[in-house]
Amino acid sequence: MATKKSIFTSEKEKTTTLSTKVPESLKDRIDVVNGKLKKVAPGKTFNISSILSDAITDAVDQAEKELTKIDDEGSTKEEGNPQTSNHSRAEEFQTESAEA
C-alpha cells in the first residue's frame, strides 16, 4: 500500500458528491477534533472528504482484487464448459448491485 499524505491536508481535484450517514457520536467527535485543531494548528483542516476518499479507494482496490481472483477462478472452472457466457463475475456483481 502506498504511503498516504497527511489527513490534515487536501489536494484540489475534480470531484463528485457521494453522501453517507454516520452516527451522531462520530460527528460530535469530528467536531471536537476540528475545534482542537483550530486552536493548535490554525490553517489546517481535518479533511473528511479526503479521509473518506482514501478509505473508499482502499475498499474498492480490495474489492477489485477479490473480484479478479473470483473471475480468474471462475474462468479456470468454466474453460471446459461451452455453455458459459462471456461476461465476467465482476459484471454480474455490478448488475446485481445496481438492481438492489
N, C-alpha and C positions, 0 to 999 in steps of 0.2 A: 504494500500500500504506500502511496506517495505521501511525503511529509506535507501536512496541512499548514496553511497560513494561520496566523493568529485569529482567534474568534472575535477579536475586538477591532478588526479592520474589514473593509469590504472592497471589492473591485466593481467597476462600472461595466455592465454587460446588458445586452438586450434581454428582457425578462418577460415572463407571463405570470398571471396570478393563479395560485393554487391555494385554496382555503383549507383550513383544518381547525378542529376544535381541540382544546386542551383543558384539563381540569383547572378550576379557578385557583386552586392552591399553587399550581405551577405558574400561572400568570402572576400571582402575587409574588412568588419567588423571583421571577424575572424582573418585576418592578423594583424589588429590593436591590437586586444586582445593579440595575440601571441607576438607581438612586445613589448607591455607594460609589459606583464608577464615576459618576459626575463629580463627586467630591474628591476622589483620589486621583483621577486622570481625566480632567476636563478635555473635551475634544474627542475622546474615544467613545465608541459605542459598542454595545453588546448586540451585534447584528443577527437578529433572529432569522432573517431571510437567508443569510449566508450559512448559518449553522444548520438550518433545516435543509437547505440545498445540498450541503455536504453529506448529511445523513441520508437523504433520499438517493443521492448519487451512489453512495456505498451500497445501499439496499438494492438499487437497480443493477449495479455491477454484479452483485452476488446472484441476483435472480437470473441475469443473462447467462452467467457461468453455469448455474444449475440447469437452466433450460437447454443450453448447448449440450451439457452432459446427458440429459434425458433424451434429447433429439438424437445424439450420437448413439446411445444405447438402443433407441428405437429403430434407427436406421440399420444397425447391425442385425437386429432381430427380424426386420422386415425384408432384408435382402432376398430371402428365399420365398417370399410371399408375393406373387404377381398381382394380387388384388388390393394391395395397399395404395393409398393415394400419394400424390407427390408433395403435399403440403406438410410442413413441419409441426411438431408438437407445440412449438412456440406460437405458431399461427393459430392453432387450436385454442391455446390458452388465451390469446388476445381476443378471439371471438367469444369465448365463454365469459371472459371478464367484461366485455362490452355489453353482453346480454344481461349480466347480473344487475 
